[in-house]
Amino acid sequence: MVSATAFYMDLKNYISYGSKALTEFGFSNQYPQGQNLNYILSVPLNSKGKVSGLELAYQRALTDHFGLAANYTYTDGKQTSGVAPGGDDRLVGTSKNTYNINGYYEDAHFSARVAYNYRSSFYSGLDRSTAFSQDSIGYLSASLAYTYNENYSVTLDGQNLNNPTLKYYALNSTQPRAFYENGRQYYLNLHLKF
């Protein structure tokens, strides 16, 4: 199977991020009797946006038991309201490029799958009036399953097998914000049906 799909979405109730000035009465070491203090808050805002793109997919059985499936998506997203002049019009969470590649083996009792999922960097929002983004990342996962009969089966799943580092940046990659390693995860499941 080979398929291609073009899409367009007009977002009417999109939640974006912006800054809001606020004045509150408060106390500090400098003003122990209190005074009006000015704050700039990063807050969610109701806005509008649009997303357009293209999806491509391919799936094929290579032999009686082996197969391959892959897909790719290109996305162009923009915030269309609530953007300050010269401001950032990127949609939160929108990667330009994503793809998935899956290889599999299946017979009457045994199955195995290996998958790699990738997404390019994307805008994550505002923190203290500064934009921050998540860097591109790819995940490798695998699954093994054995079915003894209709009542007994066992599966072993592995996620994050390549142990990727999740990276967040401020304005660009020279301004790191946070790095996370979630580690490899393994799940062994025994299924019993009576």
Secondary structure, 3 states (H helix, E strand, C coil): CEEEEEEEEEEEEEEEEEEEEEEEEECCCCCCCCEEEEEEEEEEEEEEEEEEEEEEEEEEECCCCEEEEEEEEEEEEEECCCCCCCCCCECCCCCCEEEEEEEEEECCCEEEEEEEEEECCEEEEEECCEEEEECCEEEEEEEEEEECCCCEEEEEEEECCCCCEEEEECCCCCCEEEEEECCCEEEEEEEECC
